[in-house]
Amino acid sequence: MNIAFILLMIGGIMLTLGDIIMKKWISSNSYVFYVVGLIVYLIGLNFLAQSFKFKNIAVASVIFVIINVITLSVVSWFYFRETLKPIQIVGISIGILAIIVLEIG
């Protein structure tokens, strides 16, 4: 595992935390959650920007988004009790395969 992948993992997870905070903002209508969510998003994007030193911008961005989708799907399922359709699970599996292929290449 290289430094770029670690940066992208942290950034993707931070983006997921930002998504969760934004969902909390929608349900509570408190702008504190909105501001905190934006700050967390910016921190996550900083990890993405730092990964550009080590990876191609297109590859890094794809890995970043796929990590966000994977972690957000898991959190949505466990925390929000939102279910995924089988075709969505297939799509996420293809995303995992894409990360493996991008990391090998």
RODREN-294354 format. One line per field, with one value per residue (C-alpha): residue number from 1; residue in three letters; x, y, z. Coordinates in steps of 0.1 Angstrom, whole numbers. Last residue first. Layout:
BEGIN
num = c(NUM, ...)
residu = c(ALA, ...)
c1 = c(X, ...)
c2 = c(Y, ...)
c3 = c(Z, ...)
END
This chain:
BEGIN
num = c(105, 104, 103, 102, 101, 100, 99, 98, 97, 96, 95, 94, 93, 92, 91, 90, 89, 88, 87, 86, 85, 84, 83, 82, 81, 80, 79, 78, 77, 76, 75, 74, 73, 72, 71, 70, 69, 68, 67, 66, 65, 64, 63, 62, 61, 60, 59, 58, 57, 56, 55, 54, 53, 52, 51, 50, 49, 48, 47, 46, 45, 44, 43, 42, 41, 40, 39, 38, 37, 36, 35, 34, 33, 32, 31, 30, 29, 28, 27, 26, 25, 24, 23, 22, 21, 20, 19, 18, 17, 16, 15, 14, 13, 12, 11, 10, 9, 8, 7, 6, 5, 4, 3, 2, 1)
residu = c(GLY, ILE, GLU, LEU, VAL, ILE, ILE, ALA, LEU, ILE, GLY, ILE, SER, ILE, GLY, VAL, ILE, GLN, ILE, PRO, LYS, LEU, THR, GLU, ARG, PHE, TYR, PHE, TRP, SER, VAL, VAL, SER, LEU, THR, ILE, VAL, ASN, ILE, ILE, VAL, PHE, ILE, VAL, SER, ALA, VAL, ALA, ILE, ASN, LYS, PHE, LYS, PHE, SER, GLN, ALA, LEU, PHE, ASN, LEU, GLY, ILE, LEU, TYR, VAL, ILE, LEU, GLY, VAL, VAL, TYR, PHE, VAL, TYR, SER, ASN, SER, SER, ILE, TRP, LYS, LYS, MET, ILE, ILE, ASP, GLY, LEU, THR, LEU, MET, ILE, GLY, GLY, ILE, MET, LEU, LEU, ILE, PHE, ALA, ILE, ASN, MET)
c1 = c(-15, -20, -36, -59, -70, -76, -96, -116, -124, -138, -159, -172, -183, -200, -219, -229, -242, -262, -276, -286, -306, -291, -308, -310, -308, -294, -264, -256, -267, -259, -226, -217, -229, -210, -178, -181, -192, -164, -138, -151, -149, -113, -102, -116, -100, -66, -67, -77, -52, -23, -8, 19, 17, -20, -25, -21, -51, -72, -62, -72, -105, -112, -103, -126, -155, -150, -152, -183, -200, -190, -207, -238, -240, -239, -266, -291, -320, -320, -328, -310, -280, -278, -276, -248, -229, -232, -219, -190, -181, -182, -159, -135, -136, -127, -99, -84, -85, -71, -42, -35, -36, -12, 12, 16, 0)
c2 = c(-5, -27, 1, 10, -27, -31, 2, -9, -42, -24, -2, -33, -46, -13, -17, -53, -41, -15, -42, -63, -34, -16, -12, 19, 11, 46, 34, -1, 2, 38, 34, 5, 24, 56, 36, 21, 53, 73, 48, 49, 87, 88, 59, 78, 111, 95, 78, 110, 132, 108, 97, 107, 145, 143, 125, 158, 172, 142, 146, 183, 172, 153, 184, 205, 181, 181, 219, 218, 193, 215, 245, 226, 208, 243, 254, 234, 221, 189, 164, 182, 190, 153, 144, 169, 154, 119, 133, 150, 117, 101, 127, 121, 84, 92, 115, 89, 62, 86, 96, 59, 51, 79, 68, 33, 0)
c3 = c(-132, -101, -82, -110, -115, -77, -76, -106, -90, -60, -83, -101, -67, -60, -93, -85, -51, -69, -92, -62, -47, -17, 16, 38, 75, 83, 103, 90, 54, 49, 66, 42, 12, 23, 27, -8, -25, -9, -18, -54, -54, -42, -66, -95, -85, -80, -114, -132, -113, -120, -87, -63, -60, -69, -36, -18, -36, -26, 10, 8, -6, 26, 47, 26, 29, 68, 67, 46, 70, 100, 84, 75, 109, 126, 101, 121, 100, 121, 93, 65, 88, 98, 62, 58, 87, 71, 38, 55, 73, 38, 25, 54, 45, 9, 21, 44, 18, -9, 14, 21, -16, -24, 4, -11, 0)
END
